């Protein structure tokens, strides 16, 4: 079975986004987290589902929110590098790639 691991920075992004969405509307943060978990489950079943972004990273869009899961495949592990908004600070997560190899 494929293991999914979030880098600490990616985990912090999830918490920040969920808190932001809850501030906008009660319960919206939970919907964001559910969308994220559903997308992670899809990745667990189909690790190559995301499009290639760099030689080592891939990206898959959440279904309902304008966020991408940026990840690296490492054997039987999916390492989530970032949970990044579509338009805010594009490519900021690239420097994190050096920390996982």
Buried (B, 14 or more C-beta within 10 A) or exposed (E): EEEBEBBEBBEEBBEEBBEEBBEEEEEBBEBBBEBBEEBBEBBBEEBEEBEEBEEBBBBBBBEEBEBBBBBBBEEEBBBBBBBBBEEEEEEEBBEBBEEBE
